[in-house]
Amino acid sequence: KAVLYISQGRSGYGGFGSTQTTILSLKAFTAYAKYRGKMKEDGRIRIYANDQEVKEIHYKAGQKGRITVDLKSFLEKGQNSITVSFDQTKEALPYAANINWTSLTPNSSKDCRVDLETKIASKSAKLGETVRLSANIRNVSTENVPTPIALIGIPAGLSLQPWQLKEMVEKQVMDYYEISGNYLVCYFTELGMAKSKTINLDLKADIPGIYKAPASTAYLYYDKQDKDWDAGQEISIEE
């Protein structure tokens, strides 16, 4: 019952809340895995997708290792239901479903305490020109919020200017930054009630083409399950 309770607290990002609670949860699962290191008895698993049986698996007492099943070919567009049934055994095995999907702009969480909005000054630019991309992160809660983070999507073909990022840290526009893939990740110690921070980036047009940035997002470091999303900006760069 304890393991079931902990597993139900797992977020879509794989964690269990803060870093500390995630570590404790993993320690608990490790101890449980040692205790349940192998099947105690024979059994059968039946898996149903949308009320149709799609897989039947038999396992033997003493068998070790996990059993994996790929269900993607049995799922339909829209809402789906998956059922796992155990029989020919007295005790069901622990199981988990790993579900991944892709969206250009994911849905924002209504519980997110920060809001992010991005805007690009021009939808087109000449090679070598600079284009301003602005991002505004705002506290929409009724209290100060700790450790907000903004991931600003940068269109491929445009490049950040290191001197500008360094200057923003020196002027305390943001507390720290890092570059990860096509994202500028901006860290803030806190954001006061109803306060906002604006990041103005002068991006250099380096490579001709038509580009769309990945969706930008903002959230609190310890509340990764609640994010606000903003559609990626688009630009055309001409020679």
N, C-alpha and C positions, 0 to 999 in steps of 0.2 A: 504493500500500500504506500509506503514511503517513496519507493522508486517511481511508482505511478504518479504520485503527487508532484515530485520534482520534474518528471518528464513533461507534464502538462504545462509547466512554466517556461518551457523553451520558446524563444522568439523565432521569427522567421529567418533571423540571421545566425541562428545556431547557438546564441548565448543564453544565459539565464539571469539577465539583469546586469548588475555591476560586474566588474572584473573579479571581485572577491567572491561573489555568490556563484559565478560561473566556475571558478576554481573548486569551490566546495562541492558543487553539484557533480563535477567530473570526478572528484575523489570518491564521492558516494557511488557513482556508476562503476568506477574501477573496482571498488570493493565488492559490489554486487556481481560484476562479471566474474570475479574470482570464485565467488560463492556458487554462481550458476554457470560454471565453466563448460558443462556438457549436458546433453539431454539426459534426463533421468529415466525416461521411458519412451517406448515407441509412440508415434503419433502421426496425425495427418493434418495438413493445412489445406484449406480450400479458400481460394480468393475469388471474389465476385466484383465485376465492374458493371455498374448500372444494372444490377440485379441478374446478371448473367455470369455463370461460373466460367472463369477463363484460365484457371490454373489449379492443379491438384499436386501436392508435394507430400511424399512420405519420408519420415525420418526415423532413425533407429536410436535406441537407448545407447548412451555412450558417445554418440556422434558429436563432434566439435565443430566450431566455426559457424559463421553466420550463413543464413540462406537468403539469397537476393532474387528478386523477381522484377523484370522490366515490364511495366504496364502501359507504356505510351501508345502502343499500337491498339490498345483496347479503349482508349479514351476518345471522347467526341468533343466537338466544339461546344463551348458553353458549360453548364453545370454537370458535374459527374459525381457519382457515389461509388465508394470503394468499401468493401466489407471483407474482413479477415475472420475466418471461422476455423476453430480447432475441434477435432473429434478423434475418437479412438485413443484418447489420452485423458488423464485426470486433471492435468494442469496445463494451461496455455503458456506459450513462450512469449517473452517480451518482443515487441516489434515497433518499427517506426516507418513513416512514409517520408521520402525525400522528394519534394516537388519543386521544379524550377520552370520559369517561364520568362519571356522577354517582352518588355513594353518600352516604347520610346519615351513616354512620360508616365510613370507609375502614379497611382492615386495617392493623394496626400492624406495623412492621418488627421482626423478632426481633433485629436488630443495633442497634436504638436504645439509646443509653446512658443515657437518662433516661425516667422514667415519669411520667405525668400522670393525676391523678384529680380530678374535680370533683364537687361535691355541693351541692344547694340545700336550704336548711333547711325550706322549705314548698312544697308543690305548688300552693298557692292563696294569694291575698292580696287585701286590699281596696285600692281606689284611694287613693293617698297614703301607704300603709304602706311600710316598708322590709323587704326580704327578703335574708337573707345567702346569698351564693354563695361557696363556698370552693373553692380550687384548690390542690392540693399537687403540686409538681414534685420528683422524687426522683432522685438519682444511683444507678443500679443497676449501675454498673461497678465495677471494682476499682482505680480511680485517679481523680484529680481530672479534671473535664471542663471545657473552656473554652467560653465564650460560649453557654450554654444559653438557649433562648427558649421562652416559653409563650404560646400564643394561646388565650385564654379566651373561649369563645362566650357572648355576652350575649343573653338572650331579648329580642326586640323587645317594646316595651311597658314595659320596665324601663330605667332610666337610671343611669349611673355618677355618683358624686359626686366632683367634681374635688378638693375639699379632702382627701378620704380618699386619693386617689392621690398627691397631693403629699406627704402625711404619710408614706406608705409609702416614698417615695424618700428623704425626710429621715431616716427611721429605718433605712434600708438594707435594708428587706425586699426591695426590688428596686433595680436600679441606674438603670433608665430605663424609660419606658413611652410608648406611643403608642396612639391609637385608630384602628382601620381597619375601617370598616363596622360589623358587629356583633361585632367582636373587640376585646378589650383585649390588646395585645401587650406582654408583660413581658420585659425584657432583664436578664440577669445576667452579670457578668464571668466568674465561674466557680462551680462547685459541687463541694465536696469529696467525697471517697469516702464513700458511704453517707449523705451529708447530704441535707437536703431544705429546701424553702422553702414556706411556706403563705401564700397570698394570700386574705385575707378581704374580700369586697366587700359593702357594704350598699347594695343596689340599690333605687331608688325606683320604686314601681308608678305609672306615669303614664297608661297607656291601657288601658281594659277590653278583654278578649279572651283567647284561648287561644294561647299562644306556645311555640315550640320553638327553642332556640338552635342555631346551627350547631355541629358537632362541634368540640371543643377538641383542641389538638394541642401537642406539645412535641418539640423536636429541638435539635441543636447547629447553630450558624450555618453551619459549614463542612461539615455532614453532612445537608443538606436531604433527601437521598434516603432517610434512615432516620428515620421519625417514629413517635411513639406517639400514638394517637388515643383519645379518650374521648367517648362519646355526648353530644350536646347535652342540656341540662337543659330540662324542660318546666314551665310554670306557667300557672295560670288567674287572671286579674285581674278582680275584680268591682267594680261601683260601690258 
